[in-house]
């Protein structure tokens, strides 16, 4: 096939137009994450079923209960659906959202950080791609926000999105009941607030780990080892020896769960540590992660 010389072509773009780097970098990270997850079809199918199967089953049970109580209230099957425990299990409230977002889906948050987040910065450093990113009109903040958006997308996909859909489903079924619309609207805002904490803290931690390594595998190993030490020997052993709940402030899962429960309005206090102390520790972790990322991701200065 012949290749013709096009010589010089004038660029007609707007040089003063701001660069929209954040959505481009985030979209590239999401595409790469999808490629990693769906590299093995059987694994992707099993992971999808495990991540969203309980959510779909819960929605089906919710709609089934409302259908039976509305159309078959006189039949014997209605007694089973009207059981107080079953009614509480199929009603969206702060307790059910806390259990779903913080307990049930925590393993998938961990897997998202491990599979997708570990290589977001490390692979760019290994391929010397930071020079290409930051030598163009792309700032460090835009680069970090783009990477944050990529890992945050997958974490929100398994936590905030299903919780929001469950609240909308509950609205469609019980909005006519007095006070339900206001309760569910407030619960939606609380779920978004708790989801912001649940997305921000793990994302910054895994991005900091990724920025310290040159390979995704090394970043993943370092992140898993750090989380294991933080949740195991560093937190549990001193707490058992000294019987002091303040050692739980070193636990990532305890602090995130405590703050998210407080935002959701779920009273699940199991320790003497206040929510403000947990929030202060999480804020400190976020600042430390941002400082680490900022130090490892530097703009390139080309000297002729």
PyMOL commands that set and color helices and strands:
alter all, ss='L'
color gray80, all
select helices_A, chain A and resi 21-37+41-71+77-81+84-89+94-104+106-115+117-119+122-126+130-135+140-158+160-174+180-211+216-231+233-242+245-250+252-264+275-296
alter helices_A, ss='H'
color red, helices_A
deselect
rebuild
show_as cartoon
